[in-house]
Amino acid sequence: MADLRSLAQPNARFAGDDGAPDPLTRAAIARVRDHTSYIRAIVALCTSRLLMPIVATGDDSMDGPDPDRHAEMAAVTLQDETGSYLLAFTGVDSMKEWDGSARPVPCLLDELCATVKAAGAEQLLIDVAGPVAFVIAGEALDLLADGNALVEFEGEDFAWVKYADSTDAEQPGSDARDASPSESDGQAPERR
């Protein structure tokens, strides 16, 4: 797992992103009232850009700057009586409401879920400062961290899917058209 105190260059897929929340994702989270609406919120989150806040960490010893040290930033975790959480936000507005000094790192849901354990947390907490907080934990967190996405079919039928890695499609003898799940590669959707 990557060292959480060093950040890679920003991903080009988020070029031009102004940090605005996806209104459909926010609406799905706001409508959570039961198990089905919770699952629908995860479906919406699977297709959204999210923001992981990072904050400066440092030495408060006042001994002067360390010439071998570069600026360090860290992901944010919270702990309470119900467990530990890695924080994420649907938009820069909700992140700034929580902490105006935090810097946003655009991520996808599976990337955030894969970062939870590396950050020393157990759950992912989205929009802690509102408009509506949302938690992902347990089996759903593990499946998302493994690169699965949740999709909805007609009639409240949901499935976990895992798409073939684009690098797999570029391997000799592979067919780039097989980038979607299929029964032959063992990645057929699992109905739940």
ChimeraX attribute file (.defattr): number of C-alpha atoms within 10 A of each C-alpha:
attribute: neighborCount
match mode: 1-to-1
recipient: residues
	/A:1	8
	/A:2	9
	/A:3	9
	/A:4	15
	/A:5	13
	/A:6	12
	/A:7	13
	/A:8	7
	/A:9	6
	/A:10	11
	/A:11	10
	/A:12	8
	/A:13	9
	/A:14	13
	/A:15	9
	/A:16	7
	/A:17	10
	/A:18	9
	/A:19	19
	/A:20	13
	/A:21	18
	/A:22	16
	/A:23	11
	/A:24	13
	/A:25	21
	/A:26	19
	/A:27	13
	/A:28	18
	/A:29	24
	/A:30	17
	/A:31	14
	/A:32	16
	/A:33	9
	/A:34	8
	/A:35	9
	/A:36	12
	/A:37	16
	/A:38	18
	/A:39	20
	/A:40	21
	/A:41	22
	/A:42	23
	/A:43	20
	/A:44	19
	/A:45	24
	/A:46	19
	/A:47	15
	/A:48	17
	/A:49	22
	/A:50	27
	/A:51	26
	/A:52	26
	/A:53	25
	/A:54	22
	/A:55	15
	/A:56	13
	/A:57	12
	/A:58	11
	/A:59	9
	/A:60	7
	/A:61	7
	/A:62	6
	/A:63	7
	/A:64	8
	/A:65	10
	/A:66	8
	/A:67	6
	/A:68	5
	/A:69	8
	/A:70	9
	/A:71	9
	/A:72	14
	/A:73	18
	/A:74	20
	/A:75	22
	/A:76	16
	/A:77	20
	/A:78	14
	/A:79	11
	/A:80	7
	/A:81	5
	/A:82	7
	/A:83	10
	/A:84	19
	/A:85	25
	/A:86	26
	/A:87	24
	/A:88	29
	/A:89	29
	/A:90	25
	/A:91	23
	/A:92	23
	/A:93	17
	/A:94	22
	/A:95	26
	/A:96	16
	/A:97	14
	/A:98	16
	/A:99	12
	/A:100	11
	/A:101	13
	/A:102	19
	/A:103	19
	/A:104	20
	/A:105	20
	/A:106	25
	/A:107	19
	/A:108	15
	/A:109	25
	/A:110	19
	/A:111	16
	/A:112	21
	/A:113	24
	/A:114	19
	/A:115	19
	/A:116	24
	/A:117	18
	/A:118	14
	/A:119	18
	/A:120	12
	/A:121	18
	/A:122	20
	/A:123	23
	/A:124	26
	/A:125	20
	/A:126	27
	/A:127	25
	/A:128	19
	/A:129	15
	/A:130	17
	/A:131	15
	/A:132	15
	/A:133	13
	/A:134	19
	/A:135	17
	/A:136	18
	/A:137	15
	/A:138	10
	/A:139	9
	/A:140	17
	/A:141	21
	/A:142	18
	/A:143	18
	/A:144	24
	/A:145	19
	/A:146	14
	/A:147	18
	/A:148	21
	/A:149	22
	/A:150	24
	/A:151	19
	/A:152	14
	/A:153	8
	/A:154	6
	/A:155	6
	/A:156	10
	/A:157	11
	/A:158	19
	/A:159	17
	/A:160	20
	/A:161	21
	/A:162	22
	/A:163	16
	/A:164	17
	/A:165	11
	/A:166	12
	/A:167	10
	/A:168	14
	/A:169	15
	/A:170	11
	/A:171	10
	/A:172	7
	/A:173	8
	/A:174	12
	/A:175	11
	/A:176	14
	/A:177	7
	/A:178	14
	/A:179	16
	/A:180	15
	/A:181	15
	/A:182	15
	/A:183	8
	/A:184	7
	/A:185	10
	/A:186	9
	/A:187	16
	/A:188	16
	/A:189	19
	/A:190	11
	/A:191	11
	/A:192	7
